[in-house]
Amino acid sequence: MLIRVIRGKKKNIFMKLKFKITAICFGIFSFAATAQNDLKLWYDKPAAIWNEALPLGNGRLGAMVFGDPAVERLQLNEETIWAGSPNSNAHNKSIEALPKVRQLIFDGKFDEAQDLATRDIMSQTNDGMPYQTFGSVYISFNGHQKYTDYYRDLDISNATAKVKYKVNGVEFTREILTAFSDQVIVVKLSASKPGQITCNVFMNSPIDKTVASTEGNQIILSGVGTNFEGVKGKVKFQGRLTAKNKGGEIDASNGVLSINKADEVVLYISIATNFKNYQDISGDEIAKSKSFLDQALPKSFDEIKKVHVDYYQKFFNRVSLDLGSNDLVKKPTNERIKDFSKQFDPQLAALYFQFGRYLLISSSQPGGQPANLQGIWNDMVTPPWDSKYTTNINAEMNYWPAQVTNLQEMHEPFVQMAKELSVTGAETARMMYNASGWVLHHNTDIWRVTAPVDSAASGMWPTGGAWVCQDLWERYLYTGDKKYLAEIYPIMKGAADFFLDFMIVDPNTGYLVVVPSSSPENTHAGGTGKATIASGTTMDNQLVFDLFTHVMEASALVSPDAAYVKKVSDALAKMPPMKIGKHNQLQEWQDDWDNPKDNHRHVSHLYGLYPSNQISPIKTPELFEAAKQSLIYRTDESTGWSMGWKVNLWARLLDGNHAYKLIQDQLHLVTADQRKGGGTYPNMLDAHQPFQIDGNFGCTAGFAEMLMQSQEGAIQLLPALPTVWKDGSIKGLVARGGFVIDMTWKNNKVSTLKIYSKIGGNCRLKVENSLSGSSIKKAKGKNSNPLFYDVEVKKPIISSEAKLEKVKLPNYNIYDVNMKAGQTYTFTGN
């Protein structure tokens, strides 16, 4: 627009100077406004409920900004404020019950087996502790109930939030950020006229054991996490708040900070706990809280903001996505979400993709806790599902975008949690099952409990360790880092050791299986049709297949042990193959129990399609078609996280239009009066319902899978591109093998391609059109790069009643480029 106006100026040289300047300035403003809106969530009303507030976070601290002019609310979290204290919920009552439960399952008495497991195998003490809110900071402005020109936003390009409005002709502005480097929350209050900032600031908490106090010009809120299910609350926390002002006066008393007629004010908020690690809560929350505040106070808001933005953008700016834009960017974000399925809004799709990356950076930082069921954002004392770590899908889904969207460092807290779980899980494996290695069931918390919790219907699932290890292994494939592999190998081997001891032969099938277990949370047709407990479920077989396969590969690389590898290989050979049932479906269980009308939110048996790579259109076409049929039976609309998973699954099924349809379903606006169904809240957070963050992360990973896949021997470009995204560009995606992809496409074909090789090696490319460039040649034989590993699954058992369609694939061109570490290679699509 600016260029067009300048050219117009040359053509109209005799026009008045005033008009020319006005036109040029308007052009600059319009261009800047468009660019600035690209990565902003913005609204023309304050948040009335929590699911409309905007999330800020620095990994450790979280803030939800409501933006009410009269009474601003910042709902705050600190990642280590949990109920309870260090504990283990393992027990030995299960030893006697285990063989009885197994026999009941083998005898087809599933209800009796499940009841016995609930009584004698589930935790006898507690089901894990809840993640808890710190409380809220309130900023009250007398007379600001009547306002005009309201605007608030979350700018995910720099991780800051802003609120603007006018009262009596004065424009008031609030800028808020959760500083990554300075570890405080800062709020800048300003106005267009001097002497206008008059407000009262205070903190409170729904946690009972809290005390408000004052210390000089600081107000303080101290408390202790709650007791829960017989475990004493011992997490001590303290929040401190003070202000620096330009003009006016500040006074603090009785837990209230009063500001009178200031020109500008910056609030500094620190929170700290006594938590040191899952075993140790001997820290000094008072000293830590003081230290954070004392170190930040000498710095201005602008100084803190600059360091904060520089740190954040170091990660965020690695990836950009351009799917095009239109005038819909001028609408508030909630309206765009509401209308997304009815109109083409490609920029909102790109914003949603980047919002997932923003959330991961903001909720999972090196040295801290991993993102839990709600990331780090929670306003309750006992949130849904305790906002713990649900390890039968949700905790792993949180980290699906980490490698592929170039946020490897954000994965580190998950790796650390795996190390800790391998310690607590070893105690549980020994005590509960008389097994070596370590075990994890479907839930854990900050204290790293690993026993089965809740009822057997959901909790009798001992395969969490295998899924955690799959996630750890994937990171190695993206980095080729053998030092890292040597670090995680003992964790992987420990998980495998548990299954070598725990698995037994099912006398009904003759296969080595995990029992008792379930296909997470889904009932089957055995017995009365009301039980989940079963033997040798498809997901368990797939998870243990991956674990055993990866352990053997890792052993060869970092800890050669021929005898151990043979032991694992022998066990793997005794396990069941996948089965295709009478409804042309991938069977969820060993028996052909699947109901085509079952639309359960979990699609656990499709783990082998995504995130694993056991199911392939080329190597296992029958399984590929059966997985597709299973996904069709499950239908599209579901809970938010389930739809996030399905985006990835349809991408792996190479159906970009269906994947895009799931994105449309996910970007369905969920409002306060909608009590059922998943989608997206006005603040763009995922609705299960209620809020769970995993759907955001699942969808972000799904976008990447639609544009680039690397799980099967090559980097496939635009494998599942929807027709509506016919032109676009992506920069910074990471493929297995450490290849960073920058790509543009036109008319649904790769146009330009730039690849940076982090570690060198053969780069195999798979595209529908042709490529030209330096050193590129047609591929021959197996990919020589070991990070593109092949899997060989057993031939499936197919029902005689099944009638499978043949897989139809486009014609692909496959190329090899031998790349050197640290170099960039450029190619052109033809």
Secondary structure in CASP SS format (residue, H / E / C, confidence):
PFRMAT SS
TARGET T0000
AUTHOR 0000-0000-0000
METHOD secondary structure of the structure
MODEL  1
M C 1.00
L H 1.00
I H 1.00
R H 1.00
V H 1.00
I H 1.00
R H 1.00
G H 1.00
K H 1.00
K H 1.00
K H 1.00
N C 1.00
I C 1.00
F C 1.00
M C 1.00
K C 1.00
L H 1.00
K H 1.00
F H 1.00
K H 1.00
I H 1.00
T H 1.00
A H 1.00
I H 1.00
C H 1.00
F H 1.00
G H 1.00
I H 1.00
F H 1.00
S H 1.00
F H 1.00
A H 1.00
A H 1.00
T H 1.00
A H 1.00
Q H 1.00
N H 1.00
D C 1.00
L C 1.00
K E 1.00
L E 1.00
W E 1.00
Y E 1.00
D C 1.00
K C 1.00
P C 1.00
A C 1.00
A C 1.00
I C 1.00
W H 1.00
N H 1.00
E H 1.00
A C 1.00
L E 1.00
P E 1.00
L E 1.00
G E 1.00
N C 1.00
G C 1.00
R C 1.00
L E 1.00
G E 1.00
A E 1.00
M E 1.00
V E 1.00
F C 1.00
G C 1.00
D C 1.00
P C 1.00
A C 1.00
V E 1.00
E E 1.00
R E 1.00
L E 1.00
Q E 1.00
L E 1.00
N E 1.00
E E 1.00
E C 1.00
T C 1.00
I C 1.00
W E 1.00
A C 1.00
G C 1.00
S C 1.00
P C 1.00
N C 1.00
S C 1.00
N C 1.00
A C 1.00
H C 1.00
N C 1.00
K C 1.00
S H 1.00
I H 1.00
E H 1.00
A H 1.00
L H 1.00
P H 1.00
K H 1.00
V H 1.00
R H 1.00
Q H 1.00
L H 1.00
I H 1.00
F H 1.00
D C 1.00
G C 1.00
K C 1.00
F H 1.00
D H 1.00
E H 1.00
A H 1.00
Q H 1.00
D H 1.00
L H 1.00
A H 1.00
T H 1.00
R H 1.00
D H 1.00
I C 1.00
M C 1.00
S C 1.00
Q C 1.00
T C 1.00
N C 1.00
D C 1.00
G C 1.00
M C 1.00
P C 1.00
Y E 1.00
Q C 1.00
T C 1.00
F C 1.00
G E 1.00
S E 1.00
V E 1.00
Y E 1.00
I E 1.00
S E 1.00
F C 1.00
N C 1.00
G C 1.00
H C 1.00
Q C 1.00
K C 1.00
Y C 1.00
T E 1.00
D E 1.00
Y E 1.00
Y E 1.00
R E 1.00
D E 1.00
L E 1.00
D E 1.00
I C 1.00
S C 1.00
N C 1.00
A C 1.00
T E 1.00
A E 1.00
K E 1.00
V E 1.00
K E 1.00
Y E 1.00
K E 1.00
V E 1.00
N C 1.00
G C 1.00
V E 1.00
E E 1.00
F E 1.00
T E 1.00
R E 1.00
E E 1.00
I E 1.00
L E 1.00
T E 1.00
A C 1.00
F C 1.00
S C 1.00
D C 1.00
Q C 1.00
V C 1.00
I E 1.00
V E 1.00
V E 1.00
K E 1.00
L E 1.00
S E 1.00
A E 1.00
S C 1.00
K C 1.00
P C 1.00
G C 1.00
Q C 1.00
I E 1.00
T E 1.00
C E 1.00
N E 1.00
V E 1.00
F E 1.00
M E 1.00
N E 1.00
S C 1.00
P C 1.00
I C 1.00
D C 1.00
K C 1.00
T E 1.00
V E 1.00
A E 1.00
S E 1.00
T E 1.00
E E 1.00
G C 1.00
N C 1.00
Q E 1.00
I E 1.00
I E 1.00
L E 1.00
S E 1.00
G E 1.00
V E 1.00
G C 1.00
T C 1.00
N C 1.00
F E 1.00
E C 1.00
G C 1.00
V E 1.00
K C 1.00
G C 1.00
K C 1.00
V C 1.00
K E 1.00
F E 1.00
Q E 1.00
G E 1.00
R E 1.00
L E 1.00
T E 1.00
A E 1.00
K E 1.00
N E 1.00
K E 1.00
G C 1.00
G C 1.00
E E 1.00
I E 1.00
D E 1.00
A E 1.00
S E 1.00
N C 1.00
G C 1.00
V E 1.00
L E 1.00
S E 1.00
I E 1.00
N E 1.00
K E 1.00
A E 1.00
D C 1.00
E E 1.00
V E 1.00
V E 1.00
L E 1.00
Y E 1.00
I E 1.00
S E 1.00
I E 1.00
A E 1.00
T E 1.00
N C 1.00
F C 1.00
K C 1.00
N E 1.00
Y C 1.00
Q C 1.00
D E 1.00
I C 1.00
S C 1.00
G C 1.00
D C 1.00
E H 1.00
I H 1.00
A H 1.00
K H 1.00
S H 1.00
K H 1.00
S H 1.00
F H 1.00
L H 1.00
D H 1.00
Q H 1.00
A H 1.00
L C 1.00
P C 1.00
K C 1.00
S C 1.00
F H 1.00
D H 1.00
E H 1.00
I H 1.00
K H 1.00
K H 1.00
V H 1.00
H H 1.00
V H 1.00
D H 1.00
Y H 1.00
Y H 1.00
Q H 1.00
K H 1.00
F H 1.00
F H 1.00
N C 1.00
R C 1.00
V C 1.00
S E 1.00
L E 1.00
D E 1.00
L C 1.00
G C 1.00
S C 1.00
N C 1.00
D H 1.00
L H 1.00
V H 1.00
K H 1.00
K C 1.00
P C 1.00
T H 1.00
N H 1.00
E H 1.00
R H 1.00
I H 1.00
K H 1.00
D H 1.00
F H 1.00
S H 1.00
K H 1.00
Q C 1.00
F C 1.00
D C 1.00
P H 1.00
Q H 1.00
L H 1.00
A H 1.00
A H 1.00
L H 1.00
Y H 1.00
F H 1.00
Q H 1.00
F H 1.00
G H 1.00
R H 1.00
Y H 1.00
L H 1.00
L H 1.00
I H 1.00
S H 1.00
S H 1.00
S C 1.00
Q C 1.00
P C 1.00
G C 1.00
G C 1.00
Q C 1.00
P C 1.00
A C 1.00
N E 1.00
L C 1.00
Q C 1.00
G E 1.00
I C 1.00
W C 1.00
N C 1.00
D C 1.00
M C 1.00
V C 1.00
T C 1.00
P C 1.00
P H 1.00
W H 1.00
D H 1.00
S H 1.00
K C 1.00
Y E 1.00
T E 1.00
T C 1.00
N C 1.00
I C 1.00
N H 1.00
A H 1.00
E H 1.00
M H 1.00
N C 1.00
Y C 1.00
W H 1.00
P H 1.00
A H 1.00
Q H 1.00
V H 1.00
T C 1.00
N C 1.00
L C 1.00
Q H 1.00
E H 1.00
M H 1.00
H H 1.00
E H 1.00
P H 1.00
F H 1.00
V H 1.00
Q H 1.00
M H 1.00
A H 1.00
K H 1.00
E H 1.00
L H 1.00
S H 1.00
V H 1.00
T H 1.00
G H 1.00
A H 1.00
E H 1.00
T H 1.00
A H 1.00
R H 1.00
M H 1.00
M H 1.00
Y H 1.00
N C 1.00
A C 1.00
S C 1.00
G C 1.00
W C 1.00
V C 1.00
L C 1.00
H C 1.00
H C 1.00
N E 1.00
T E 1.00
D C 1.00
I C 1.00
W C 1.00
R C 1.00
V C 1.00
T C 1.00
A C 1.00
P C 1.00
V C 1.00
D C 1.00
S C 1.00
A H 1.00
A H 1.00
S H 1.00
G H 1.00
M C 1.00
W C 1.00
P C 1.00
T C 1.00
G H 1.00
G H 1.00
A H 1.00
W H 1.00
V H 1.00
C H 1.00
Q H 1.00
D H 1.00
L H 1.00
W H 1.00
E H 1.00
R H 1.00
Y H 1.00
L H 1.00
Y H 1.00
T H 1.00
G C 1.00
D C 1.00
K H 1.00
K H 1.00
Y H 1.00
L H 1.00
A H 1.00
E H 1.00
I H 1.00
Y H 1.00
P H 1.00
I H 1.00
M H 1.00
K H 1.00
G H 1.00
A H 1.00
A H 1.00
D H 1.00
F H 1.00
F H 1.00
L H 1.00
D H 1.00
F H 1.00
M C 1.00
I E 1.00
V E 1.00
D C 1.00
P C 1.00
N C 1.00
T C 1.00
G C 1.00
Y C 1.00
L E 1.00
V E 1.00
V C 1.00
V C 1.00
P C 1.00
S E 1.00
S E 1.00
S C 1.00
P C 1.00
E C 1.00
N C 1.00
T C 1.00
H C 1.00
A C 1.00
G C 1.00
G C 1.00
T C 1.00
G C 1.00
K C 1.00
A C 1.00
T C 1.00
I E 1.00
A E 1.00
S C 1.00
G C 1.00
T C 1.00
T H 1.00
M H 1.00
D H 1.00
N H 1.00
Q H 1.00
L H 1.00
V H 1.00
F H 1.00
D H 1.00
L H 1.00
F H 1.00
T H 1.00
H H 1.00
V H 1.00
M H 1.00
E H 1.00
A H 1.00
S H 1.00
A H 1.00
L H 1.00
V H 1.00
S C 1.00
P C 1.00
D C 1.00
A H 1.00
A H 1.00
Y H 1.00
V H 1.00
K H 1.00
K H 1.00
V H 1.00
S H 1.00
D H 1.00
A H 1.00
L H 1.00
A H 1.00
K C 1.00
M C 1.00
P C 1.00
P C 1.00
M C 1.00
K E 1.00
I E 1.00
G C 1.00
K C 1.00
H C 1.00
N C 1.00
Q C 1.00
L E 1.00
Q C 1.00
E C 1.00
W C 1.00
Q C 1.00
D C 1.00
D C 1.00
W C 1.00
D C 1.00
N C 1.00
P C 1.00
K C 1.00
D C 1.00
N C 1.00
H C 1.00
R C 1.00
H C 1.00
V C 1.00
S H 1.00
H H 1.00
L H 1.00
Y H 1.00
G H 1.00
L C 1.00
Y C 1.00
P C 1.00
S C 1.00
N C 1.00
Q C 1.00
I C 1.00
S C 1.00
P C 1.00
I C 1.00
K C 1.00
T C 1.00
P H 1.00
E H 1.00
L H 1.00
F H 1.00
E H 1.00
A H 1.00
A H 1.00
K H 1.00
Q H 1.00
S H 1.00
L H 1.00
I H 1.00
Y H 1.00
R H 1.00
T C 1.00
D C 1.00
E C 1.00
S C 1.00
T C 1.00
G H 1.00
W H 1.00
S H 1.00
M H 1.00
G H 1.00
W H 1.00
K H 1.00
V H 1.00
N H 1.00
L H 1.00
W H 1.00
A H 1.00
R H 1.00
L C 1.00
L C 1.00
D C 1.00
G H 1.00
N H 1.00
H H 1.00
A H 1.00
Y H 1.00
K H 1.00
L H 1.00
I H 1.00
Q H 1.00
D H 1.00
Q H 1.00
L C 1.00
H C 1.00
L E 1.00
V C 1.00
T C 1.00
A C 1.00
D C 1.00
Q C 1.00
R C 1.00
K C 1.00
G C 1.00
G C 1.00
G E 1.00
T E 1.00
Y C 1.00
P C 1.00
N C 1.00
M C 1.00
L C 1.00
D E 1.00
A E 1.00
H C 1.00
Q C 1.00
P C 1.00
F E 1.00
Q C 1.00
I C 1.00
D H 1.00
G H 1.00
N H 1.00
F H 1.00
G H 1.00
C H 1.00
T H 1.00
A H 1.00
G H 1.00
F H 1.00
A H 1.00
E H 1.00
M H 1.00
L H 1.00
M E 1.00
Q E 1.00
S C 1.00
Q C 1.00
E C 1.00
G C 1.00
A C 1.00
I E 1.00
Q E 1.00
L E 1.00
L C 1.00
P C 1.00
A C 1.00
L C 1.00
P C 1.00
T H 1.00
V H 1.00
W H 1.00
K C 1.00
D C 1.00
G E 1.00
S E 1.00
I E 1.00
K E 1.00
G E 1.00
L E 1.00
V E 1.00
A E 1.00
R C 1.00
G C 1.00
G C 1.00
F E 1.00
V E 1.00
I E 1.00
D E 1.00
M E 1.00
T E 1.00
W E 1.00
K E 1.00
N C 1.00
N C 1.00
K E 1.00
V E 1.00
S E 1.00
T E 1.00
L E 1.00
K E 1.00
I E 1.00
Y E 1.00
S E 1.00
K C 1.00
I C 1.00
G C 1.00
G E 1.00
N E 1.00
C E 1.00
R E 1.00
L E 1.00
K E 1.00
V E 1.00
E C 1.00
N C 1.00
S C 1.00
L E 1.00
S E 1.00
G E 1.00
S C 1.00
S C 1.00
I C 1.00
K E 1.00
K E 1.00
A C 1.00
K C 1.00
G C 1.00
K C 1.00
N C 1.00
S C 1.00
N C 1.00
P C 1.00
L C 1.00
F C 1.00
Y C 1.00
D C 1.00
V C 1.00
E C 1.00
V C 1.00
K C 1.00
K C 1.00
P C 1.00
I E 1.00
I E 1.00
S C 1.00
S C 1.00
E C 1.00
A C 1.00
K C 1.00
L C 1.00
E C 1.00
K C 1.00
V C 1.00
K C 1.00
L C 1.00
P C 1.00
N C 1.00
Y C 1.00
N E 1.00
I E 1.00
Y E 1.00
D E 1.00
V E 1.00
N E 1.00
M E 1.00
K C 1.00
A C 1.00
G C 1.00
Q C 1.00
T E 1.00
Y E 1.00
T E 1.00
F E 1.00
T E 1.00
G E 1.00
N C 1.00
END
